[in-house]
Amino acid sequence: MENNGQTQKSDLHEIIEKEILNNGGEWASDPNCEGATGMTMFDLPNSEDNLVSVLLPMSNIKNIGAHSIVEIRSRSKGNGGDGKIYRGIVVAGPFHDPDGIRADAPILISTTINGAIFLPNFHGRVLVELLGELNEDAIMPPRFRPLPNSPVFVLGKEETAKVLNVQGNVSLGQAIGHDSIDVCIPADKKIVLPRHTGILGTTGGGKSTTVSGLIDQFQQQGIATILIDTEGEYTHMDKPTEAGNMKKLLSKKGIDPHGIQNIKVYHPLGRETRAEAPTAISEFNLKFSNLSPYAAADILGLTEAQFIRFFKAYDAAKVILKDLGIYPKKGQEKEIFEMDEFETGYPHITLSLLIDIGGLVLEKISPGTEPIILNQFMKENKANDKVANRIKIVIGGNTDNESSWKALLGKLWQLYRTQMFDKATEKEIPFNDLIQAGTVSIFDLSDSDSTLINNIVIANLLRGIQQVQEVAYDKAVKEEKSPTPVVIIIEEAHEFLSKERINKMSNLFEQVARIARRGRKRWIGLMFVTQLPQHLPDEVLGLINSFVLHKINDATVVSRLKRSIGGVEESLWNKLPNLAQGQAIVSTPSLTRPLLVAMNPTPCKLLMVD
């Protein structure tokens, strides 16, 4: 009996061994799966393109988190797979699912609500968005999906940083969800800064900290920075921060509080500034002839009738300057033919000259009106036949609309009373100084109390900087040198080009758009900063390629931004209304994908604004 039992046992072993051989031999784990954090699962009816579910053993859940970068090695060809390698990012999870039972099973619900402890074995689950397929160190758009039961590996810090492409010479902060990965942008390449940036968010979200921190790094990288400060908030940046929370954050990063060097503050003539000595401070006034007449008409908000009369006076001023031998002089005739009045004004046309011409017109069509003549040469030539004939031509007969001329003169006088135009030559904006490497120029408009003045200053700055930068860029190219990058930061950008005004200021916007397009080639970057992004028109958002989004609560604004900013995953949009101060969603062309970033603290002093 015993021998018979041993024989039967031996026969059973032989049968089993034959069966094993018939099925490919003994089972062996796939060497490609060694060290895997998880495995891909089968697709479900509600599965979406580019999204893959990954299951994790209980012991590995702690090894993967939100925003982790993973590598998925589709099962090898020897195991019926295709051997493709994919890169992806965790966009949801890790979730915890019980083994062999639904999470909402009655036994789990019943024990939980009655205070009992019933904890079955469980596993983890994450949702991975495919970034692409790895092909000889290059990531290509994926044509297929990883096969089920393919191993998933969490990439290390260096590999993750490489995949996210966070390398650069200007640091923004640390990527949230990753271990000590610094998010940087390459300020020495045209892929980011000259392609224009929007820093958006509600009050208290950290926009000013972001802006001042960037200015500090721009200065260190030799970038020329021009900041239009409507509140005077940045006028003390040459001093170290005094904020206790900033000092703590800086200490953690091993940075000492410090002021930004080489700062100069400019303020309008006759207006105050919040800057204090020993900060370098200078007054400035504007040349009306630097301003495109079409942009001036937009900013003044002229009606159609006023617009027609404005250009009648403007054209008359050109002829009067020529007839009186002021401009053009001999040898300057060629300049006139090369001039584009959609971009710049006519040389030597001043605001006071237009007021003088308007006054003389009004004197003719409204007898008894005594004009105030501002220009000495107009006082001397008031009765000159050439001037008188030109005034008659402007009127176009014996009658004209008196009320339209009065309304136009009222708006010109309003501008003239600001005392910002055509004053002492030495007080003009030194545009060439503004574009020198490493300079930081702050235009403090906190005492202007006028959106009109601010918009005129911005329009003058944009055009003036474009003119000198184009010359400097061409010179650098000819000398085979690297041109100096220029960044213009416009605070409260919604007041300059708001959605409500864009239809009435089409000429001004077209001028800004031309500067933006040319700036990309000439190393001029615009940075729009606003706490009211809902007032920025789609036309302005269309100029922006890089976004830094601080906390935004308005669901309508978030929905609108979704249409303007591509590639931001839904989980990040959901976080936007609840971001802590200093956190931001960063989307730039240099990054592989938008990231949630803890922005760097600022080392310099900011003034509190009520």
Secondary structure by P-SEA (a helix, b strand, c coil): caaaaaaaaaaaaaaaaaaaaaaccccccccccccccbbbbbbcccccccbbbbbbcccccccccccbbbbbbcccccccccbbbbbbbbcccccccccccccccaaaaaaaaacbbbbcccbbbbbbbbcbbbcccccccccccccccbbbbbbcaaaaaaaacccccccccccccccbbbbbcccccccccccbbbbcccccccaaaaaaaaaaaaaaabbbbbbbcccccccccccccccaaaaaaaaaaccccccccbbbbbbccccccccccccbbbbbccccccccaaaaaaaacccaaaaaaaaaaaaaaaaaaaaacccccccaaaaaaaccccccccccccaaaaaaaaaaaaaaacccbbbbbccaaaaaacccaaaaaaaaaaaccccccaaaaaaaaaaaaaaaaccccccccccccccccccccbbbbbbcccccccaaaaaaaaaaaaaaaaaaaaaaaaaaaaaccccbbbbbbbccccccccccccccaaaaaaaaaaaaaaaaaacbbbbbbbcccccccaaaaaacccccccccccaaaaaaaaaccccccaaaaaaccccccccccccccccccccccccccccbbbbbcc
